């Protein structure tokens, strides 16, 4: 990711959907990588639903077996 010249940060799953939505909005995120964990998938979906003016692409992170 560093070679791709992108900025990334890890969002804690302890944050509420509103807090994650705020972070995504403030950082002008265009993509979010989410693991296959159901709780994190739900958090990402709920966060993005709260953003009315942002177009964020959700990508599933590959598992270690896929890499």
C-alpha positions in Angstrom: 0.0 0.0 0.0 2.9 2.3 0.7 4.2 1.8 -2.8 0.8 2.6 -4.2 1.1 6.0 -2.6 -2.2 5.7 -0.6 -2.9 6.8 2.9 -4.5 4.2 5.1 -5.5 3.9 8.7 -7.2 1.2 10.8 -10.6 1.9 12.2 -11.4 0.2 15.5 -14.4 -2.1 15.5 -15.2 -0.6 18.9 -16.3 2.6 17.2 -19.9 3.2 16.5 -21.2 3.4 13.0 -21.6 7.2 13.4 -18.0 7.6 14.5 -16.8 5.5 11.6 -19.0 7.5 9.2 -17.5 10.7 10.6 -13.9 9.5 10.1 -14.7 8.4 6.6 -16.2 11.8 5.8 -13.4 13.8 7.4 -10.7 11.9 5.5 -12.5 12.0 2.2 -12.2 8.2 1.9 -13.0 6.7 -1.4 -12.4 3.1 -0.5 -12.7 0.9 2.5 -11.2 -2.5 2.9 -13.2 -4.8 5.2 -12.4 -8.3 6.4 -14.9 -11.2 6.1 -15.9 -10.8 9.7 -19.7 -10.4 9.8 -19.5 -7.7 12.6 -17.1 -5.6 10.6 -19.1 -6.0 7.4 -22.2 -4.8 9.3 -20.3 -1.8 10.8 -19.0 -0.8 7.4 -22.4 -1.0 5.8 -24.1 0.9 8.6 -21.4 3.6 8.4 -21.6 4.1 4.7 -25.4 4.3 4.9 -25.0 7.3 7.1 -23.0 9.1 4.5 -25.4 10.7 2.0 -22.9 12.6 -0.1 -20.0 10.2 -0.3 -19.3 7.5 -2.9 -17.2 4.9 -1.1 -16.3 1.6 -2.6 -16.2 -1.3 -0.2 -13.7 -4.0 -1.0 -13.3 -7.3 0.7 -9.8 -8.0 2.0 -8.3 -11.3 0.8 -7.6 -14.0 3.3 -4.2 -15.3 4.0 -5.1 -18.4 1.9 -6.0 -16.2 -1.0 -2.7 -14.4 -0.9 
